């Protein structure tokens, strides 16, 4: 029997890494970098900073949009380019260029696990969570976009393929009745008052939620985002008071670090759904949340958690415990993940219009063809383009970050006088 030996064809490698800032507001991966008056920043929303009256009026007062958006572009040796956006602004560009670039140039983009591990481990001494992992996330998404474009395949086909023909959405915004009318399968509102605003705030929270329930009717799902602003005792009391409103879930009621607190909540209200995870990072951050079984749904953000590579690991771990994964926002990056995962039943759409009553692109004018769920859903075939399928708008306000944060090295400071004298004496004695 004859046998033939064949070699697999060579695959392009990453040769260039570029970063971009975005001029102005309303474009790119920082959800909160929007114009004044937008519901996301200037409506009454409970936050951890609601404890201080000075920072209750607008979330920009405490700096929620201080970082801004940034973008990563990777170019392969065959000229193919991958692109992704997220939040992080100038610090993110600096980390990419000065630290993470060394793990990218010359790398095979198919080695997603290796590249992630190298970036994550190399930044462990200052990272593990927060901005460094968010930067890694955007780089990782750019790698997946590059892979899809080289292979001429959509990302979802490379991570398991479609598990459905249609992707349904619920809408987060200030007008749940508008979400219902547009065809979304559910709605979520931001809680107005934090635990720091006391009993009067609790009473106003109830009245606010009751108004929405009355307007929606008894059966349309109504969810509540508490954005890390409550305490265990306050949450127990608020949930009890709102039981007649049939809230579908209570989201991110506690600080992400209060894992034990969720156990107390679940013992107090065993039949109530609690969700969290938007501000958690990596599989290590989600491990205990999933193992303790006190969280009914986890909500990682693919632009923050570690990118697609790490999100797939988090999802696999959650699937072993039958915990659904419902991603936080992130536009098409999340859509590709969600349609490929059996334990991800639907997707969030974060209303990007200033009044929250209409459907606009999540990333503003950064792309020319971002798919948006104008009627509350997308057909999976809408995602059938190479990579994440997003085409950069030629008029997008991108600023090449090269040189912006990397001026020529400064000359060394002169040695102290005494040290210069000693050095000169050595020179003279040797001559």
TORVEX-386908 format. One record per residue (C-alpha): residue number from 1; chain; x, y, z. Coordinates in pm, 1 decimal. Layout:
<pts>
[pt NUM, 'A', [X, Y, Z]] ...
</pts>
This chain:
<pts>
[pt 1, 'A', [0.0, 0.0, 0.0]] [pt 2, 'A', [156.7, 326.2, -108.4]] [pt 3, 'A', [154.5, 630.7, 111.3]] [pt 4, 'A', [200.7, 993.6, 26.3]] [pt 5, 'A', [350.2, 1259.4, 245.3]] [pt 6, 'A', [223.3, 1612.3, 218.1]] [pt 7, 'A', [303.6, 1922.5, 413.5]] [pt 8, 'A', [49.2, 2170.5, 537.1]] [pt 9, 'A', [89.1, 2505.2, 371.0]] [pt 10, 'A', [265.9, 2781.4, 560.0]] [pt 11, 'A', [50.3, 3028.6, 748.9]] [pt 12, 'A', [101.5, 3406.1, 766.6]] [pt 13, 'A', [256.1, 3546.5, 1081.4]] [pt 14, 'A', [202.1, 3876.7, 1256.7]] [pt 15, 'A', [452.2, 4136.5, 1133.1]] [pt 16, 'A', [311.8, 4472.3, 1246.5]] [pt 17, 'A', [121.3, 4597.9, 1551.6]] [pt 18, 'A', [-46.7, 4938.0, 1540.0]] [pt 19, 'A', [-263.5, 5120.4, 1791.4]] [pt 20, 'A', [-506.2, 5406.2, 1747.1]] [pt 21, 'A', [-686.2, 5655.4, 1964.6]] [pt 22, 'A', [-1026.5, 5792.4, 1868.6]] [pt 23, 'A', [-1081.4, 6165.4, 1854.6]] [pt 24, 'A', [-1394.9, 6297.1, 2021.8]] [pt 25, 'A', [-1681.2, 6102.9, 2175.0]] [pt 26, 'A', [-1945.9, 5854.7, 2065.9]] [pt 27, 'A', [-1722.6, 5617.8, 1870.1]] [pt 28, 'A', [-1529.6, 5303.2, 1959.9]] [pt 29, 'A', [-1522.5, 5055.1, 2244.9]] [pt 30, 'A', [-1561.4, 5282.2, 2548.6]] [pt 31, 'A', [-1937.7, 5261.2, 2604.2]] [pt 32, 'A', [-1939.9, 5560.8, 2836.1]] [pt 33, 'A', [-1746.0, 5805.5, 2620.8]] [pt 34, 'A', [-2059.9, 5970.9, 2484.5]] [pt 35, 'A', [-2196.5, 6322.0, 2448.0]] [pt 36, 'A', [-2335.2, 6514.8, 2741.9]] [pt 37, 'A', [-2701.9, 6441.0, 2805.2]] [pt 38, 'A', [-2678.4, 6075.4, 2705.0]] [pt 39, 'A', [-2881.8, 5850.3, 2935.1]] [pt 40, 'A', [-2576.1, 5632.2, 3005.5]] [pt 41, 'A', [-2390.9, 5909.9, 3184.3]] [pt 42, 'A', [-2636.9, 6184.4, 3278.2]] [pt 43, 'A', [-2946.7, 6006.2, 3409.1]] [pt 44, 'A', [-2989.4, 5911.6, 3773.6]] [pt 45, 'A', [-2796.6, 5582.3, 3805.0]] [pt 46, 'A', [-2675.0, 5419.0, 4125.9]] [pt 47, 'A', [-2297.5, 5370.4, 4140.1]] [pt 48, 'A', [-2035.0, 5295.6, 4405.6]] [pt 49, 'A', [-1969.6, 5671.3, 4404.7]] [pt 50, 'A', [-2331.3, 5759.0, 4492.5]] [pt 51, 'A', [-2207.5, 5763.8, 4851.9]] [pt 52, 'A', [-2076.6, 6113.0, 4772.3]] [pt 53, 'A', [-2339.5, 6377.0, 4675.1]] [pt 54, 'A', [-2082.7, 6555.7, 4458.3]] [pt 55, 'A', [-2067.7, 6255.7, 4224.3]] [pt 56, 'A', [-2436.3, 6161.5, 4202.8]] [pt 57, 'A', [-2543.7, 6383.9, 3914.7]] [pt 58, 'A', [-2335.9, 6246.7, 3628.3]] [pt 59, 'A', [-2115.4, 5942.8, 3603.1]] [pt 60, 'A', [-1860.1, 6153.3, 3417.4]] [pt 61, 'A', [-1810.5, 6354.6, 3737.1]] [pt 62, 'A', [-1618.9, 6064.3, 3889.3]] [pt 63, 'A', [-1443.8, 5983.2, 3561.2]] [pt 64, 'A', [-1629.9, 5690.1, 3406.1]] [pt 65, 'A', [-1515.2, 5801.1, 3060.7]] [pt 66, 'A', [-1165.3, 5907.5, 3159.0]] [pt 67, 'A', [-981.9, 5640.3, 2957.0]] [pt 68, 'A', [-1166.7, 5656.3, 2626.6]] [pt 69, 'A', [-1153.4, 5413.5, 2335.6]] [pt 70, 'A', [-854.4, 5262.2, 2162.2]] [pt 71, 'A', [-803.0, 5026.1, 1869.8]] [pt 72, 'A', [-550.0, 4762.0, 1772.7]] [pt 73, 'A', [-455.8, 4668.8, 1416.5]] [pt 74, 'A', [-245.7, 4361.3, 1340.8]] [pt 75, 'A', [-93.8, 4309.9, 997.3]] [pt 76, 'A', [20.2, 3966.6, 881.2]] [pt 77, 'A', [306.4, 3883.3, 647.9]] [pt 78, 'A', [60.4, 3835.4, 360.0]] [pt 79, 'A', [-82.3, 4185.9, 409.9]] [pt 80, 'A', [-404.6, 4077.0, 581.3]] [pt 81, 'A', [-514.4, 4300.1, 868.6]] [pt 82, 'A', [-712.0, 4227.9, 1183.2]] [pt 83, 'A', [-871.6, 4507.1, 1384.3]] [pt 84, 'A', [-1054.1, 4546.2, 1715.5]] [pt 85, 'A', [-1163.7, 4820.0, 1954.3]] [pt 86, 'A', [-1212.1, 4846.1, 2328.7]] [pt 87, 'A', [-1150.0, 5086.7, 2612.9]] [pt 88, 'A', [-821.6, 5204.7, 2758.0]] [pt 89, 'A', [-719.0, 5514.4, 2564.0]] [pt 90, 'A', [-354.0, 5630.0, 2576.5]] [pt 91, 'A', [-249.5, 5390.2, 2857.3]] [pt 92, 'A', [-377.4, 5096.6, 2652.5]] [pt 93, 'A', [-179.3, 5208.2, 2347.6]] [pt 94, 'A', [133.0, 5238.9, 2561.2]] [pt 95, 'A', [93.2, 4890.9, 2712.9]] [pt 96, 'A', [40.0, 4741.6, 2367.9]] [pt 97, 'A', [342.6, 4909.0, 2212.3]] [pt 98, 'A', [585.0, 4888.0, 2503.7]] [pt 99, 'A', [494.7, 4554.3, 2662.0]] [pt 100, 'A', [266.4, 4323.8, 2465.3]] [pt 101, 'A', [404.7, 4385.6, 2115.8]] [pt 102, 'A', [703.5, 4157.5, 2188.0]] [pt 103, 'A', [466.7, 3858.4, 2213.6]] [pt 104, 'A', [292.3, 3941.9, 1885.7]] [pt 105, 'A', [549.6, 4025.1, 1619.1]] [pt 106, 'A', [656.6, 3701.8, 1451.3]] [pt 107, 'A', [382.9, 3498.2, 1620.6]] [pt 108, 'A', [151.9, 3255.3, 1442.6]] [pt 109, 'A', [-196.7, 3404.6, 1496.7]] [pt 110, 'A', [-340.3, 3054.5, 1529.1]] [pt 111, 'A', [-153.3, 3017.6, 1858.8]] [pt 112, 'A', [-418.6, 3208.2, 2050.8]] [pt 113, 'A', [-371.6, 3017.4, 2376.6]] [pt 114, 'A', [3.8, 3069.3, 2377.5]] [pt 115, 'A', [-19.4, 3439.6, 2298.2]] [pt 116, 'A', [-281.6, 3498.7, 2566.1]] [pt 117, 'A', [-85.3, 3309.0, 2830.7]] [pt 118, 'A', [234.1, 3498.2, 2753.4]] [pt 119, 'A', [64.2, 3837.9, 2775.0]] [pt 120, 'A', [-128.9, 3745.0, 3088.2]] [pt 121, 'A', [166.2, 3591.0, 3272.7]] [pt 122, 'A', [406.9, 3867.5, 3170.4]] [pt 123, 'A', [172.2, 4131.4, 3313.5]] [pt 124, 'A', [74.8, 3936.6, 3624.7]] [pt 125, 'A', [295.7, 4148.8, 3848.3]] [pt 126, 'A', [85.6, 4456.2, 3769.0]] [pt 127, 'A', [-221.5, 4310.4, 3602.4]] [pt 128, 'A', [-449.4, 4007.0, 3657.0]] [pt 129, 'A', [-756.5, 4233.0, 3642.4]] [pt 130, 'A', [-862.0, 4574.0, 3518.3]] [pt 131, 'A', [-692.1, 4769.9, 3242.9]] [pt 132, 'A', [-406.2, 4529.2, 3157.4]] [pt 133, 'A', [-650.4, 4242.0, 3095.5]] [pt 134, 'A', [-881.6, 4474.3, 2902.1]] [pt 135, 'A', [-588.3, 4562.1, 2675.7]] [pt 136, 'A', [-507.3, 4193.7, 2628.9]] [pt 137, 'A', [-874.2, 4142.2, 2540.9]] [pt 138, 'A', [-866.4, 4387.4, 2250.9]] [pt 139, 'A', [-540.9, 4243.7, 2119.9]] [pt 140, 'A', [-694.6, 3896.6, 2136.0]] [pt 141, 'A', [-1004.2, 4010.2, 1946.7]] [pt 142, 'A', [-781.7, 4162.0, 1677.4]] [pt 143, 'A', [-605.7, 3824.6, 1648.4]] [pt 144, 'A', [-936.5, 3644.8, 1597.8]] [pt 145, 'A', [-1040.9, 3904.3, 1340.4]] [pt 146, 'A', [-710.1, 3849.9, 1159.8]] [pt 147, 'A', [-753.5, 3472.8, 1168.5]] [pt 148, 'A', [-1100.5, 3494.8, 1021.1]] [pt 149, 'A', [-984.9, 3720.3, 742.1]] [pt 150, 'A', [-688.9, 3499.3, 654.4]] [pt 151, 'A', [-916.4, 3193.8, 649.3]] [pt 152, 'A', [-1210.1, 3380.2, 491.1]] [pt 153, 'A', [-1438.8, 3260.0, 771.0]] [pt 154, 'A', [-1653.3, 3433.7, 1033.5]] [pt 155, 'A', [-1521.9, 3401.8, 1387.7]] [pt 156, 'A', [-1823.2, 3203.8, 1509.2]] [pt 157, 'A', [-1741.6, 2928.7, 1259.5]] [pt 158, 'A', [-1393.8, 2895.6, 1409.8]] [pt 159, 'A', [-1514.1, 2858.2, 1769.8]] [pt 160, 'A', [-1779.8, 2591.5, 1730.5]] [pt 161, 'A', [-2016.4, 2706.5, 1458.4]] [pt 162, 'A', [-2377.2, 2813.6, 1483.6]] [pt 163, 'A', [-2604.6, 2668.5, 1752.5]] [pt 164, 'A', [-2912.3, 2848.3, 1616.9]] [pt 165, 'A', [-3036.6, 3040.7, 1314.8]] [pt 166, 'A', [-3144.5, 3353.8, 1500.3]] [pt 167, 'A', [-2992.8, 3556.6, 1784.0]] [pt 168, 'A', [-3243.6, 3719.1, 2018.3]] [pt 169, 'A', [-3165.4, 4028.4, 2225.7]] [pt 170, 'A', [-3286.6, 4201.9, 2535.0]] [pt 171, 'A', [-3234.2, 4577.8, 2561.1]] [pt 172, 'A', [-3068.5, 4775.5, 2839.5]] [pt 173, 'A', [-3192.8, 5132.4, 2849.3]] [pt 174, 'A', [-3412.7, 5386.3, 3026.0]] [pt 175, 'A', [-3731.0, 5307.5, 2830.0]] [pt 176, 'A', [-3842.0, 4942.3, 2865.0]] [pt 177, 'A', [-4168.1, 5006.4, 2682.0]] [pt 178, 'A', [-3969.1, 5120.8, 2376.5]] [pt 179, 'A', [-3767.8, 4798.7, 2392.8]] [pt 180, 'A', [-4087.9, 4595.6, 2401.9]] [pt 181, 'A', [-4233.3, 4782.3, 2105.0]] [pt 182, 'A', [-3913.6, 4733.9, 1900.5]] [pt 183, 'A', [-3928.5, 4355.4, 1940.0]] [pt 184, 'A', [-3670.0, 4284.7, 2211.2]] [pt 185, 'A', [-3737.9, 3978.8, 2426.3]] [pt 186, 'A', [-3679.8, 4163.3, 2753.1]] [pt 187, 'A', [-3561.7, 4487.8, 2909.4]] [pt 188, 'A', [-3320.4, 4602.2, 3176.6]] [pt 189, 'A', [-3307.2, 4932.8, 3360.1]] [pt 190, 'A', [-3044.6, 5093.6, 3579.6]] [pt 191, 'A', [-3134.4, 5125.4, 3946.7]] [pt 192, 'A', [-3147.9, 5497.0, 4034.6]] [pt 193, 'A', [-3054.7, 5497.8, 4405.0]] [pt 194, 'A', [-2769.7, 5324.7, 4586.1]] [pt 195, 'A', [-2761.0, 5175.4, 4933.5]] [pt 196, 'A', [-2579.4, 5488.7, 5049.4]] [pt 197, 'A', [-2894.8, 5691.4, 4980.2]] [pt 198, 'A', [-3084.6, 5516.1, 5257.3]] [pt 199, 'A', [-3446.8, 5422.6, 5309.5]] [pt 200, 'A', [-3580.0, 5713.7, 5107.0]] [pt 201, 'A', [-3375.1, 5591.8, 4813.6]] [pt 202, 'A', [-3507.1, 5239.5, 4864.0]] [pt 203, 'A', [-3865.1, 5369.1, 4854.3]] [pt 204, 'A', [-3790.0, 5565.5, 4535.6]] [pt 205, 'A', [-3628.2, 5258.3, 4378.6]] [pt 206, 'A', [-3945.7, 5061.9, 4438.5]] [pt 207, 'A', [-4166.8, 5333.9, 4290.0]] [pt 208, 'A', [-3938.5, 5363.1, 3987.8]] [pt 209, 'A', [-3946.5, 4989.8, 3918.9]] [pt 210, 'A', [-4320.0, 4968.6, 3985.4]] [pt 211, 'A', [-4379.9, 5237.8, 3725.7]] [pt 212, 'A', [-4194.9, 5033.3, 3465.3]] [pt 213, 'A', [-4372.0, 4711.8, 3561.1]] [pt 214, 'A', [-4711.7, 4880.8, 3536.4]] [pt 215, 'A', [-4623.3, 5019.1, 3192.1]] [pt 216, 'A', [-4489.0, 4685.4, 3062.8]] [pt 217, 'A', [-4761.5, 4460.4, 3194.9]] [pt 218, 'A', [-4708.2, 4149.9, 3408.8]] [pt 219, 'A', [-4529.3, 3918.2, 3165.4]] [pt 220, 'A', [-4255.2, 4109.5, 2984.4]] [pt 221, 'A', [-3914.7, 4040.7, 3146.4]] [pt 222, 'A', [-3786.3, 4334.3, 3352.1]] [pt 223, 'A', [-3430.3, 4317.5, 3484.0]] [pt 224, 'A', [-3241.4, 4555.4, 3712.6]] [pt 225, 'A', [-2874.5, 4659.8, 3688.1]] [pt 226, 'A', [-2743.5, 4778.9, 4026.4]] [pt 227, 'A', [-2385.8, 4848.0, 3908.7]] [pt 228, 'A', [-2198.7, 4744.6, 4224.0]] [pt 229, 'A', [-2386.9, 5001.1, 4436.5]] [pt 230, 'A', [-2566.1, 4793.8, 4703.7]] [pt 231, 'A', [-2484.9, 4600.0, 5019.3]] [pt 232, 'A', [-2600.1, 4256.8, 5129.4]] [pt 233, 'A', [-2853.3, 4385.5, 5384.7]] [pt 234, 'A', [-2990.3, 4652.9, 5150.8]] [pt 235, 'A', [-3026.0, 4404.4, 4864.9]] [pt 236, 'A', [-3214.0, 4155.6, 5083.5]] [pt 237, 'A', [-3458.1, 4428.9, 5185.8]] [pt 238, 'A', [-3501.2, 4573.1, 4834.8]] [pt 239, 'A', [-3560.1, 4233.5, 4674.0]] [pt 240, 'A', [-3818.5, 4149.5, 4937.6]] [pt 241, 'A', [-4000.2, 4478.0, 4883.4]] [pt 242, 'A', [-4005.3, 4426.4, 4504.3]] [pt 243, 'A', [-4129.2, 4066.5, 4496.7]] [pt 244, 'A', [-4470.7, 4173.1, 4367.2]] [pt 245, 'A', [-4297.5, 4333.0, 4066.0]] [pt 246, 'A', [-4160.5, 3998.2, 3939.0]] [pt 247, 'A', [-3812.1, 4125.0, 3856.7]] [pt 248, 'A', [-3649.7, 3868.5, 3626.6]] [pt 249, 'A', [-3300.0, 3918.8, 3767.0]] [pt 250, 'A', [-3096.7, 4147.8, 3990.5]] [pt 251, 'A', [-2762.5, 4229.2, 3832.4]] [pt 252, 'A', [-2428.5, 4318.5, 3991.0]] [pt 253, 'A', [-2580.9, 4419.7, 4323.5]] [pt 254, 'A', [-2251.2, 4389.3, 4515.1]] [pt 255, 'A', [-1886.0, 4474.7, 4469.1]] [pt 256, 'A', [-1721.0, 4215.6, 4240.8]] [pt 257, 'A', [-1491.6, 4126.5, 4530.5]] [pt 258, 'A', [-1775.6, 4033.2, 4768.3]] [pt 259, 'A', [-1809.4, 3674.5, 4648.3]] [pt 260, 'A', [-1922.9, 3554.4, 4991.4]] [pt 261, 'A', [-2196.3, 3818.0, 4992.1]] [pt 262, 'A', [-2369.7, 3645.5, 4701.5]] [pt 263, 'A', [-2394.1, 3334.1, 4915.8]] [pt 264, 'A', [-2580.3, 3531.0, 5182.2]] [pt 265, 'A', [-2815.9, 3672.0, 4920.2]] [pt 266, 'A', [-2891.3, 3328.9, 4780.2]] [pt 267, 'A', [-2971.0, 3192.5, 5125.1]] [pt 268, 'A', [-3203.7, 3485.7, 5190.2]] [pt 269, 'A', [-3374.3, 3463.5, 4848.4]] [pt 270, 'A', [-3315.9, 3115.1, 4703.8]] [pt 271, 'A', [-3570.8, 3152.3, 4421.3]] [pt 272, 'A', [-3450.9, 3493.9, 4302.9]] [pt 273, 'A', [-3202.5, 3518.4, 4013.5]] [pt 274, 'A', [-2878.3, 3706.3, 4080.9]] [pt 275, 'A', [-2630.8, 3779.8, 3802.1]] [pt 276, 'A', [-2283.8, 3932.9, 3785.0]] [pt 277, 'A', [-1951.5, 3917.8, 3602.3]] [pt 278, 'A', [-1936.0, 4228.7, 3384.4]] [pt 279, 'A', [-1643.8, 4360.3, 3590.4]] [pt 280, 'A', [-1471.8, 4027.2, 3647.1]] [pt 281, 'A', [-1156.3, 3918.6, 3468.0]] [pt 282, 'A', [-1012.3, 3590.2, 3340.9]] [pt 283, 'A', [-1107.7, 3232.6, 3418.8]] [pt 284, 'A', [-949.3, 3269.9, 3760.9]] [pt 285, 'A', [-1189.3, 3549.9, 3850.5]] [pt 286, 'A', [-1492.6, 3346.5, 3744.9]] [pt 287, 'A', [-1388.4, 3015.8, 3900.4]] [pt 288, 'A', [-1529.9, 3071.6, 4248.2]] [pt 289, 'A', [-1837.9, 3254.3, 4119.2]] [pt 290, 'A', [-1924.8, 2945.5, 3916.7]] [pt 291, 'A', [-1821.8, 2679.4, 4168.2]] [pt 292, 'A', [-2020.8, 2833.5, 4455.0]] [pt 293, 'A', [-2343.2, 2818.2, 4249.9]] [pt 294, 'A', [-2473.6, 3139.4, 4405.9]] [pt 295, 'A', [-2483.5, 3319.9, 4070.0]] [pt 296, 'A', [-2759.3, 3215.0, 3833.0]] [pt 297, 'A', [-2614.0, 3376.8, 3519.1]] [pt 298, 'A', [-2262.3, 3505.7, 3453.7]] [pt 299, 'A', [-2214.2, 3813.4, 3236.3]] [pt 300, 'A', [-1854.7, 3850.4, 3115.6]] [pt 301, 'A', [-1761.0, 4128.9, 2876.6]] [pt 302, 'A', [-1546.6, 3989.4, 2594.8]] [pt 303, 'A', [-1366.6, 4324.6, 2559.4]] [pt 304, 'A', [-1259.7, 4308.8, 2926.8]] [pt 305, 'A', [-1245.7, 3944.9, 3042.6]] [pt 306, 'A', [-942.5, 3847.0, 2834.0]] [pt 307, 'A', [-1087.3, 3838.8, 2483.9]] [pt 308, 'A', [-1244.3, 3552.2, 2294.0]] [pt 309, 'A', [-968.7, 3309.8, 2392.8]] [pt 310, 'A', [-1032.6, 3348.5, 2765.9]] [pt 311, 'A', [-1410.3, 3382.8, 2731.6]] [pt 312, 'A', [-1427.2, 3037.9, 2571.7]] [pt 313, 'A', [-1255.4, 2893.4, 2879.6]] [pt 314, 'A', [-1494.3, 3073.8, 3113.6]] [pt 315, 'A', [-1789.4, 2948.3, 2910.1]] [pt 316, 'A', [-1668.6, 2588.0, 2918.1]] [pt 317, 'A', [-1630.3, 2605.4, 3295.3]] [pt 318, 'A', [-1979.3, 2753.4, 3334.1]] [pt 319, 'A', [-2129.7, 2487.1, 3105.8]] [pt 320, 'A', [-1999.9, 2214.7, 3337.9]] [pt 321, 'A', [-2214.5, 2369.5, 3613.7]] [pt 322, 'A', [-2515.1, 2445.7, 3389.4]] [pt 323, 'A', [-2466.2, 2818.0, 3447.0]] [pt 324, 'A', [-2580.3, 3025.7, 3147.1]] [pt 325, 'A', [-2346.8, 3286.3, 2998.6]] [pt 326, 'A', [-2514.7, 3608.5, 2885.1]] [pt 327, 'A', [-2244.2, 3846.4, 2767.9]] [pt 328, 'A', [-2235.7, 4210.7, 2862.6]] [pt 329, 'A', [-2276.3, 4430.3, 2554.5]] [pt 330, 'A', [-1960.9, 4432.8, 2328.8]] [pt 331, 'A', [-2152.9, 4439.3, 2002.4]] [pt 332, 'A', [-2053.1, 4193.6, 1726.8]] [pt 333, 'A', [-1765.7, 4054.5, 1934.5]] [pt 334, 'A', [-2025.8, 3909.1, 2169.4]] [pt 335, 'A', [-2264.5, 3811.8, 1890.3]] [pt 336, 'A', [-2013.6, 3570.0, 1737.3]] [pt 337, 'A', [-1952.4, 3411.6, 2076.8]] [pt 338, 'A', [-2319.2, 3382.0, 2171.3]] [pt 339, 'A', [-2438.9, 3212.3, 1852.6]] [pt 340, 'A', [-2165.6, 2950.4, 1892.1]] [pt 341, 'A', [-2243.6, 2851.9, 2251.8]] [pt 342, 'A', [-2531.3, 2630.5, 2359.4]] [pt 343, 'A', [-2521.4, 2770.4, 2713.5]] [pt 344, 'A', [-2554.1, 3130.3, 2594.2]] [pt 345, 'A', [-2927.8, 3172.3, 2530.2]] [pt 346, 'A', [-2948.9, 3537.8, 2417.5]] [pt 347, 'A', [-2753.3, 3861.7, 2402.3]] [pt 348, 'A', [-2764.6, 4207.5, 2555.6]] [pt 349, 'A', [-2802.3, 4518.3, 2341.8]] [pt 350, 'A', [-2692.9, 4833.1, 2524.0]] [pt 351, 'A', [-2905.0, 5118.4, 2389.4]] [pt 352, 'A', [-2661.4, 5362.5, 2229.1]] [pt 353, 'A', [-2904.3, 5637.2, 2136.4]] [pt 354, 'A', [-2902.2, 5939.6, 2370.0]] [pt 355, 'A', [-3260.1, 5879.3, 2485.8]] [pt 356, 'A', [-3238.6, 5499.0, 2470.2]] [pt 357, 'A', [-3547.5, 5473.4, 2251.2]] [pt 358, 'A', [-3390.2, 5363.4, 1924.1]] [pt 359, 'A', [-3127.3, 5117.7, 1800.5]] [pt 360, 'A', [-2793.8, 5257.8, 1688.4]] [pt 361, 'A', [-2452.8, 5095.7, 1629.3]] [pt 362, 'A', [-2278.6, 5004.1, 1955.6]] [pt 363, 'A', [-1946.2, 5140.5, 1826.5]] [pt 364, 'A', [-2087.2, 5461.4, 1679.9]] [pt 365, 'A', [-1940.5, 5556.8, 1342.1]] [pt 366, 'A', [-1622.7, 5347.1, 1375.7]] [pt 367, 'A', [-1752.7, 5086.4, 1129.1]] [pt 368, 'A', [-1966.2, 5118.7, 818.7]] [pt 369, 'A', [-2154.4, 4790.5, 851.5]] [pt 370, 'A', [-2201.2, 4703.3, 1219.4]] [pt 371, 'A', [-2500.3, 4465.3, 1245.1]] [pt 372, 'A', [-2763.7, 4600.7, 1482.1]] [pt 373, 'A', [-3083.6, 4432.7, 1610.6]] [pt 374, 'A', [-3332.2, 4693.1, 1488.5]] [pt 375, 'A', [-3622.6, 4453.3, 1547.7]] [pt 376, 'A', [-3480.0, 4279.9, 1853.6]] [pt 377, 'A', [-3292.3, 4001.8, 1676.3]] [pt 378, 'A', [-3032.5, 3917.8, 1411.7]] [pt 379, 'A', [-3019.4, 3628.3, 1169.8]] [pt 380, 'A', [-2696.5, 3436.0, 1211.8]] [pt 381, 'A', [-2631.1, 3478.1, 840.5]] [pt 382, 'A', [-2590.5, 3851.5, 913.1]] [pt 383, 'A', [-2256.2, 3751.6, 1068.8]] [pt 384, 'A', [-2132.3, 3560.5, 764.1]] [pt 385, 'A', [-1834.7, 3779.7, 679.1]] [pt 386, 'A', [-1462.5, 3712.8, 736.7]] [pt 387, 'A', [-1344.4, 3770.2, 1092.4]] [pt 388, 'A', [-1589.5, 3980.8, 1288.0]] [pt 389, 'A', [-1709.2, 4121.7, 956.5]] [pt 390, 'A', [-1657.2, 4485.4, 1049.5]] [pt 391, 'A', [-1533.7, 4736.4, 792.2]] [pt 392, 'A', [-1354.1, 5045.7, 923.6]] [pt 393, 'A', [-1521.8, 5371.2, 832.1]] [pt 394, 'A', [-1275.4, 5574.5, 617.9]] [pt 395, 'A', [-1397.0, 5887.4, 798.6]] [pt 396, 'A', [-1368.0, 5741.7, 1148.6]] [pt 397, 'A', [-1173.0, 5982.4, 1372.4]] [pt 398, 'A', [-874.6, 5751.6, 1426.7]] [pt 399, 'A', [-543.4, 5891.3, 1553.2]] [pt 400, 'A', [-231.5, 5681.5, 1496.0]] [pt 401, 'A', [-79.2, 5643.6, 1843.2]] [pt 402, 'A', [273.1, 5581.7, 1711.4]] [pt 403, 'A', [497.6, 5848.3, 1856.0]] [pt 404, 'A', [223.8, 6004.5, 2066.1]] [pt 405, 'A', [335.6, 5820.1, 2377.1]] [pt 406, 'A', [689.3, 5728.3, 2275.5]] [pt 407, 'A', [910.8, 6035.2, 2239.7]] [pt 408, 'A', [1282.1, 5997.4, 2182.2]] [pt 409, 'A', [1459.7, 5876.3, 2496.5]] [pt 410, 'A', [1585.6, 6153.6, 2719.9]] [pt 411, 'A', [1958.6, 6194.0, 2770.2]] [pt 412, 'A', [2089.2, 6060.1, 3096.4]] [pt 413, 'A', [2124.7, 6311.6, 3375.8]] [pt 414, 'A', [2482.5, 6425.0, 3437.4]] [pt 415, 'A', [2660.5, 6260.5, 3726.3]] [pt 416, 'A', [2695.0, 6457.3, 4052.4]] [pt 417, 'A', [2996.2, 6690.9, 4062.7]] [pt 418, 'A', [3195.6, 6476.7, 4303.1]] [pt 419, 'A', [3144.2, 6170.1, 4087.4]] [pt 420, 'A', [3253.7, 6359.7, 3773.5]] [pt 421, 'A', [3569.1, 6476.9, 3952.4]] [pt 422, 'A', [3655.1, 6119.5, 4056.2]] [pt 423, 'A', [3600.7, 5998.2, 3700.6]] [pt 424, 'A', [3822.7, 6271.2, 3560.5]] [pt 425, 'A', [4097.2, 6184.9, 3805.8]] [pt 426, 'A', [4087.9, 5820.6, 3690.2]] [pt 427, 'A', [4115.2, 5936.6, 3328.6]] [pt 428, 'A', [4411.4, 6162.2, 3409.2]] [pt 429, 'A', [4594.0, 5895.1, 3608.7]] [pt 430, 'A', [4561.1, 5641.3, 3329.4]] [pt 431, 'A', [4687.4, 5877.2, 3061.2]] 
</pts>
